[in-house]
């Protein structure tokens, strides 16, 4: 009886030890599972951080490149050198100014016929005297000596007036065929307009003198 009791006690002890070992195994398995979960979570966070670093960071590094001189040829004219080249190629206006002065001078000459007109008139008067006989009528002598001389002076005055008119018009029209956007000097315009005006007046007077509408020859009767 005593032996049976001892065996039962030994069996109970063995069963209790087996239960303890089972409980310890379950607890160890739970701890291993938790450790694996923590390891996987840490790995996921590390991957997320690594993936985030691949994205462009906000700040100066993600901004566009700073404006500045880029490598390679620069498109467009370079300031300074291009302006100097344009000024060198642009007309200075000396020719236009000279043309305006010439136009005004020719207009003044056309009002009187000029020295050439005076000499031409005197020559024509001499020719009329040589070609007209002393027995010719008074009207013929007046026409040959004075009338032809007067008409010659009017022709030369009209010639100078026409030159003054053409020169002034060319000077005024020159900017339309020159450099765009470059205005003509005001004094050139003024002098050119003066030459055109004098040319018109001189041409009108020349026509009136040649047609005997102004200062006609005296009548012989």
Buried (B, 14 or more C-beta within 10 A) or exposed (E): EEEEEEEEEEEEEEEEEEEEEEEEEEEEEEEEEEEEEEEEEEEEEEEEEEEEEEEEEEEEEEEEEEEEEEEEEEEEEEEEEEEEEEEEEEEEBEEBBEBBBBBBBBBBBBBBBBEBBBBBBEEBBEBBEEEBEEEEEEBBBBBBBBBBBBBBBBBBBBBBBBBBBBBBBBBBEBBEEBEEEEEBEEEBBEBBBBBBBBBBBBBBBBBBBBEEEEEEEEEEE
